[in-house]
Amino acid sequence: MGKLLRGMSRDGSAQILVLNSRDMVQKAIGYHGSAPTASAALGRVLTATSLMASTLKDKGNSITVNFRGNGPCGHILAVGDYKGNVKGYVQNPDADLPRKANGKLDVAAAVGTGTLNVVKDTGEKEPYIGIVDIKTGEIAEDITEYFATSEQIPSVCSLGVLISGDKSCRAAGGLLIELLPFASENTISQIEENLPSISGISSLFDKGMTNREIADLAFADITYDIFDEYEVAYRCDCSRDRMGKALCTLGPYELFDLFSKQKEVELGCQFCNMKYKFTAADVEKYRKLKKAEEEN
């Protein structure tokens, strides 16, 4: 389980979110068996999505963050619920590149150029969709660009993932600061002055620093209150019923063609790699259930 802290400056100028996402990222690596560079890229996207999702207001709200880059990783997608629980995948989990001269994983090259798509489902008739160009591929800078361009919210985003020699996640975490309307110039200046102290955030977590200690660095000399701190996780909500209903979206001719070639169809979840097998009789049962639900 990861830990997410939420707080706000007492003058109402800015809100702060800090997340230790090591366990979340490690679980994703376990599901996908990803290579170090792909793990770092996916881990950053999962962390960013959890931070963004935790700002949603109501149960049932969700956010989908999709980096559609042309780099070796391919698409990197994550989905978060209103509490900050997430699931995600990287299109090519085997993507790996030589480390940069400074020894860090080359996430930017692995992501490449393209677009960042953000979809917020808040229960309205139409979801909110924001699309921006991928600015650097480093993920954090691209999230900052999204907020500035699509939501007109000045923000600070810091993300990091450290991968050990055995390909496990050694440390991971993120921080998001959003300036609120009519923010005090003094508070803004102080946040800018504090930014160097929170660079390399994964290293701060690797040193054993807590969410509160990192928030104290980011909001040094700023009076702020912590609203809450709670557990979040990598959580896939797939099920046999959901997969069966998805299979029923195929037309009758497509289903006939599918089962004329094989007795069973196996569907896999892209988020957790769970496998589900269905026979023609299974699909017919789900079709009847779907029809009954529609009639009611």
C-alpha positions in Angstrom: 0.0 0.0 0.0 1.1 3.5 -0.8 0.5 6.6 1.4 -1.0 9.8 0.0 -1.0 13.1 1.9 -3.3 16.0 1.1 -2.9 19.5 2.5 -3.4 23.2 1.8 -1.7 26.5 2.7 -3.6 28.3 5.4 -4.0 31.3 3.2 -5.8 29.3 0.6 -3.2 29.9 -2.1 -2.1 26.3 -2.9 -3.0 22.7 -2.3 -0.3 20.0 -1.9 -0.4 16.3 -2.6 2.5 13.9 -1.7 2.5 10.2 -2.5 4.9 7.4 -1.6 4.1 5.0 -4.5 6.8 2.4 -4.1 4.4 -0.5 -3.3 2.0 0.6 -6.1 4.8 0.6 -8.7 6.2 -2.7 -7.4 2.9 -4.4 -7.8 2.6 -3.1 -11.4 6.1 -4.5 -12.2 5.0 -7.8 -10.7 2.0 -8.0 -13.0 3.7 -6.8 -16.2 7.3 -8.1 -15.7 8.5 -4.9 -17.2 12.1 -3.9 -18.0 13.7 -1.1 -15.9 13.1 1.8 -18.3 9.5 0.7 -19.0 9.0 0.3 -15.2 10.2 3.8 -14.5 8.0 5.3 -17.2 4.9 3.3 -16.1 5.6 4.1 -12.4 5.7 7.8 -13.1 2.5 7.7 -15.0 0.8 5.6 -12.2 2.0 8.0 -9.6 0.9 11.1 -11.5 -2.5 9.5 -12.1 -3.0 8.7 -8.4 -2.2 12.3 -7.4 -4.6 13.7 -10.1 -7.3 11.2 -9.2 -7.3 12.1 -5.6 -8.6 15.5 -6.4 -11.8 14.1 -7.9 -14.8 14.9 -5.8 -17.3 12.0 -5.8 -17.3 8.2 -5.6 -17.6 6.7 -9.1 -15.5 9.5 -10.6 -12.4 8.4 -12.5 -9.5 9.7 -14.6 -7.6 8.1 -17.4 -4.2 9.4 -18.3 -2.7 8.1 -21.6 0.7 9.0 -22.9 0.5 8.2 -26.6 4.2 8.5 -27.5 6.2 7.1 -30.4 9.0 5.8 -28.3 9.9 2.2 -27.6 7.4 2.1 -24.6 4.4 2.7 -26.9 1.3 3.9 -25.2 1.4 4.2 -21.4 -2.1 4.3 -19.8 -3.3 4.5 -16.2 -6.8 4.8 -14.7 -7.4 6.2 -11.2 -10.5 6.3 -9.0 -11.5 9.2 -6.7 -9.5 7.9 -3.8 -6.3 7.6 -5.8 -6.2 3.9 -6.4 -4.8 3.1 -9.8 -4.2 0.4 -12.5 -2.3 0.7 -15.7 -0.1 -0.8 -18.4 2.7 0.0 -20.8 2.2 -1.2 -24.3 5.7 -2.6 -24.6 6.8 -3.7 -21.1 10.1 -5.0 -22.5 11.2 -1.5 -23.6 14.6 -0.7 -22.2 17.3 1.8 -23.2 20.9 2.5 -22.2 21.1 4.7 -19.2 21.9 8.4 -19.7 25.4 9.8 -19.0 24.3 10.7 -15.4 23.3 7.1 -14.8 19.6 7.7 -14.8 17.0 5.8 -16.8 16.2 7.5 -20.1 12.4 7.7 -19.7 12.1 10.6 -22.1 13.6 8.7 -25.0 11.5 5.6 -24.1 8.3 7.7 -24.2 9.1 9.8 -27.3 6.9 12.5 -28.8 3.2 12.4 -29.3 0.2 13.4 -27.2 -1.0 13.2 -23.6 -4.7 12.5 -23.4 -6.6 13.0 -20.1 -10.2 11.9 -19.7 -12.1 12.8 -16.5 -15.4 11.0 -15.9 -17.3 12.9 -13.3 -20.7 11.5 -13.9 -21.8 14.1 -16.4 -23.3 13.2 -19.7 -20.0 13.8 -21.5 -16.5 13.3 -19.9 -14.0 16.0 -19.9 -11.2 15.4 -22.4 -7.9 17.3 -22.5 -5.2 16.7 -25.1 -1.7 18.3 -25.1 1.5 17.6 -26.9 4.1 15.6 -25.0 6.5 18.3 -24.0 9.6 16.3 -22.8 8.6 12.7 -22.2 9.8 13.0 -18.6 6.1 12.7 -17.5 6.2 15.3 -14.7 6.9 18.3 -17.0 4.1 17.0 -19.3 1.6 16.8 -16.5 2.5 20.4 -15.6 1.9 21.4 -19.2 -1.4 19.7 -19.2 -2.6 21.6 -16.1 -1.4 24.9 -17.5 -2.9 24.4 -21.0 -6.1 22.3 -20.5 -7.2 23.4 -17.0 -5.4 26.8 -16.7 -4.0 25.8 -13.3 -0.4 26.7 -12.5 1.2 23.7 -10.9 4.4 22.0 -9.8 4.8 18.3 -10.4 7.7 16.1 -9.3 7.9 12.4 -10.0 10.5 9.8 -9.6 11.1 6.0 -9.7 14.3 4.2 -8.7 14.8 0.7 -10.1 17.2 -1.7 -8.4 19.6 -4.1 -10.1 17.1 -6.9 -9.7 14.5 -4.9 -11.6 12.4 -4.3 -8.5 11.2 -0.8 -7.4 13.6 0.6 -4.8 11.7 3.8 -4.3 9.0 5.8 -6.0 6.9 8.8 -5.3 5.5 12.1 -6.4 4.4 15.6 -5.4 1.8 17.9 -6.9 1.2 21.5 -5.9 -1.7 23.3 -7.5 -2.1 27.1 -7.2 -5.6 28.2 -6.4 -7.5 31.3 -7.7 -6.2 34.6 -6.2 -3.0 32.9 -4.8 -0.8 35.2 -2.8 2.3 36.4 -4.6 4.3 35.8 -1.4 3.2 32.2 -1.2 4.0 31.7 -4.9 7.5 33.2 -4.5 8.1 31.0 -1.4 7.1 27.8 -3.3 9.4 28.8 -6.2 12.2 29.3 -3.7 11.6 25.9 -2.1 11.6 23.9 -5.4 15.3 22.9 -5.4 14.8 21.1 -2.1 12.2 18.7 -3.6 14.1 17.8 -6.8 14.9 14.1 -7.1 11.9 13.2 -5.1 12.5 9.4 -5.4 15.9 9.9 -3.7 14.1 11.7 -0.8 11.8 8.7 -0.3 14.8 6.4 -0.7 16.5 8.2 2.2 13.4 7.3 4.3 11.7 10.6 4.3 8.0 10.6 5.1 5.2 12.4 3.1 5.0 15.0 5.9 8.7 15.7 5.8 8.6 16.2 2.1 5.6 18.4 2.3 7.5 20.4 4.9 10.3 21.0 2.4 7.9 22.0 -0.3 6.0 24.4 2.0 9.0 25.6 4.0 8.1 28.9 5.6 4.5 28.5 4.5 1.8 27.8 7.1 -0.3 24.9 6.0 -2.7 22.3 7.2 -2.8 18.6 6.4 -6.4 17.4 5.6 -5.7 13.7 5.6 -3.2 10.9 4.8 -4.5 7.5 3.7 -3.5 4.3 1.9 -3.8 4.0 -1.9 -2.9 1.0 -4.0 -2.5 -0.6 -7.4 -6.0 -2.1 -7.7 -7.5 -3.9 -10.7 -11.2 -4.3 -10.7 -11.6 -6.8 -13.5 -13.9 -9.8 -13.1 -15.2 -12.8 -15.0 -18.6 -11.0 -15.3 -17.1 -7.9 -16.7 -15.1 -9.8 -19.3 -18.2 -11.9 -20.2 -20.3 -8.8 -20.8 -17.5 -7.3 -22.9 -17.4 -10.5 -25.1 -21.2 -10.0 -25.6 -20.6 -6.7 -27.3 -19.5 -8.7 -30.4 -22.2 -9.3 -33.0 -23.8 -12.7 -33.4 -21.9 -13.4 -36.6 -18.6 -12.5 -35.0 -19.3 -14.8 -32.1 -20.4 -17.6 -34.4 -17.2 -17.2 -36.4 -15.1 -17.1 -33.2 -16.6 -20.3 -31.7 -16.6 -22.2 -35.0 -12.9 -22.2 -34.8 -12.4 -23.1 -31.1 -14.4 -24.5 -28.2 -13.1 -21.9 -25.7 -12.1 -18.2 -26.0 -9.6 -16.8 -23.5 -9.6 -13.1 -22.6 -6.8 -11.5 -20.6 -6.9 -8.3 -18.5 -4.3 -5.8 -19.7 -4.0 -4.4 -16.2 -3.3 -7.5 -14.2 -2.9 -10.3 -16.8 -5.7 -12.4 -15.2 -7.1 -14.9 -17.8 -10.7 -15.8 -18.2 -12.0 -18.6 -20.4 -15.5 -18.7 -22.0 -17.5 -21.3 -23.9 -20.3 -20.5 -26.4 -22.7 -21.6 -23.6 -21.1 -19.0 -21.2 -21.5 -16.2 -23.8 -25.2 -17.2 -24.4 -25.8 -16.9 -20.6 -24.3 -13.4 -20.5 -26.3 -12.4 -23.6 -29.5 -13.4 -21.8 -28.5 -11.5 -18.7 -27.6 -8.4 -20.7 -30.9 -8.5 -22.5 -32.8 -8.9 -19.2 -31.0 -5.9 -17.7 -31.8 -3.8 -20.8 -35.5 -4.7 -20.6 -35.6 -3.8 -16.9 
